[in-house]
Amino acid sequence: MKDYLNNNFLLHHTYIASEFLRWLQQDGESLIASAELLGGPDWAKNAQVIVDEALADEDLSAEGVRVRLHRMHRLLHLDLVDDLDSNEALRFMAVNPDDLRADEARVCAEALDNGLRSLDALSETDVVNARKVA
């Protein structure tokens, strides 16, 4: 029974991680635009690196990639706006909540939530490369 549960766990998280990779490959421009909106040009460059890694079919469960994804997650979840003098706070305050780009950023934040949850879960298993499970 335990092997069955472990297999379901791996399949579930591998599927979500695979869908996240596909989302980055197909809709990565929305992540880049959202990073630009909420963080500026340097954050957009960081998002471009993430998208390039996805397009190159890099292993998203690799430690360095996950670190970049977690940083982007912090930006899109507005964890960096506590310092009201920061660039991120100033950019966030300039965004109209009804702006379609704000909705796009929320969609990106949700995609990062789901993808990172599965990548982190897979990293705690014996799986070295999340793509090798599928």
C-alpha positions as CSV (number, residue, x, y, z in Angstrom):
1,M,0.0,0.0,0.0
2,K,2.8,2.4,0.9
3,D,4.4,2.0,-2.6
4,Y,1.1,2.8,-4.2
5,L,0.8,6.0,-2.2
6,N,4.4,6.9,-3.0
7,N,3.8,6.3,-6.7
8,N,0.7,8.4,-6.7
9,F,2.6,11.1,-4.9
10,L,5.4,11.0,-7.5
11,L,2.9,10.9,-10.4
12,H,0.9,13.8,-9.1
13,H,3.8,16.1,-8.4
14,T,5.6,15.1,-11.6
15,Y,2.5,15.9,-13.6
16,I,2.1,19.3,-12.0
17,A,5.9,20.0,-12.5
18,S,5.5,19.0,-16.1
19,E,2.6,21.3,-16.6
20,F,4.5,24.1,-14.9
21,L,7.4,23.5,-17.3
22,R,5.0,23.6,-20.2
23,W,3.5,26.8,-18.9
24,L,6.9,28.5,-18.7
25,Q,7.7,27.4,-22.2
26,Q,4.4,28.6,-23.7
27,D,3.5,31.6,-21.5
28,G,6.9,32.7,-20.2
29,E,6.5,36.1,-21.8
30,S,3.7,36.8,-19.2
31,L,6.2,35.9,-16.4
32,I,8.7,38.3,-17.9
33,A,6.1,41.1,-18.3
34,S,4.9,40.6,-14.7
35,A,8.5,40.7,-13.4
36,E,9.0,43.9,-15.3
37,L,5.8,45.4,-14.0
38,L,6.4,44.6,-10.3
39,G,10.2,44.7,-10.2
40,G,11.7,46.5,-13.1
41,P,14.3,45.6,-15.8
42,D,16.6,43.5,-13.5
43,W,13.7,41.3,-12.4
44,A,12.6,41.0,-16.1
45,K,16.1,39.7,-16.9
46,N,15.9,37.2,-14.1
47,A,12.5,36.0,-15.4
48,Q,14.1,35.7,-18.9
49,V,16.8,33.4,-17.4
50,I,14.0,31.2,-15.9
51,V,12.1,31.1,-19.2
52,D,15.3,30.3,-21.2
53,E,16.1,27.5,-18.8
54,A,12.6,26.1,-19.4
55,L,12.9,26.5,-23.1
56,A,16.2,24.6,-22.9
57,D,14.4,21.9,-21.1
58,E,16.5,22.3,-18.0
59,D,15.6,20.4,-14.9
60,L,13.5,22.8,-12.9
61,S,14.0,20.7,-9.7
62,A,17.7,21.6,-9.8
63,E,18.7,23.7,-6.8
64,G,19.9,26.8,-8.7
65,V,16.7,26.9,-10.8
66,R,14.5,26.5,-7.8
67,V,16.3,29.3,-6.0
68,R,15.5,31.6,-8.9
69,L,11.9,30.4,-9.0
70,H,11.5,31.1,-5.3
71,R,12.9,34.6,-5.7
72,M,10.4,35.3,-8.5
73,H,7.7,33.8,-6.3
74,R,8.6,36.4,-3.5
75,L,8.4,39.2,-6.1
76,L,5.0,38.1,-7.5
77,H,3.6,37.6,-4.0
78,L,4.6,41.1,-3.0
79,D,6.9,39.9,-0.3
80,L,9.3,42.6,-1.3
81,V,7.1,45.6,-0.8
82,D,7.4,46.0,3.0
83,D,10.2,48.5,2.5
84,L,8.1,51.4,1.1
85,D,11.2,53.0,-0.4
86,S,12.2,49.9,-2.4
87,N,11.9,49.9,-6.1
88,E,9.4,46.9,-5.8
89,A,7.1,48.8,-3.5
90,L,7.2,51.9,-5.7
91,R,6.4,49.9,-8.8
92,F,3.6,48.0,-7.0
93,M,2.0,51.2,-5.7
94,A,1.9,52.5,-9.3
95,V,-0.1,49.5,-10.6
96,N,-3.8,50.0,-10.9
97,P,-5.5,46.8,-9.4
98,D,-7.9,46.8,-12.4
99,D,-5.1,46.8,-14.9
100,L,-5.0,43.6,-17.0
101,R,-1.3,43.3,-16.3
102,A,-2.1,43.0,-12.6
103,D,-4.4,40.0,-13.4
104,E,-1.6,38.5,-15.5
105,A,0.8,38.9,-12.5
106,R,-1.7,37.1,-10.3
107,V,-2.0,34.2,-12.8
108,C,1.8,34.0,-12.8
109,A,1.9,34.0,-9.0
110,E,-0.6,31.1,-8.9
111,A,1.4,29.2,-11.5
112,L,4.5,29.6,-9.4
113,D,2.7,28.5,-6.3
114,N,1.6,25.2,-7.9
115,G,4.9,24.6,-9.8
116,L,7.1,25.3,-6.8
117,R,5.0,23.2,-4.4
118,S,5.5,20.2,-6.7
119,L,9.2,20.9,-7.4
120,D,9.9,21.2,-3.7
121,A,8.0,18.0,-2.9
122,L,9.9,16.1,-5.6
123,S,13.2,17.5,-4.3
124,E,12.5,15.8,-0.9
125,T,12.3,12.4,-2.6
126,D,14.9,10.2,-4.2
127,V,14.1,11.8,-7.5
128,V,17.2,13.6,-8.7
129,N,15.7,14.9,-12.0
130,A,11.9,15.5,-12.0
131,R,11.7,14.8,-15.8
132,K,13.1,11.2,-15.3
133,V,10.0,10.2,-13.3
134,A,7.5,10.6,-16.2
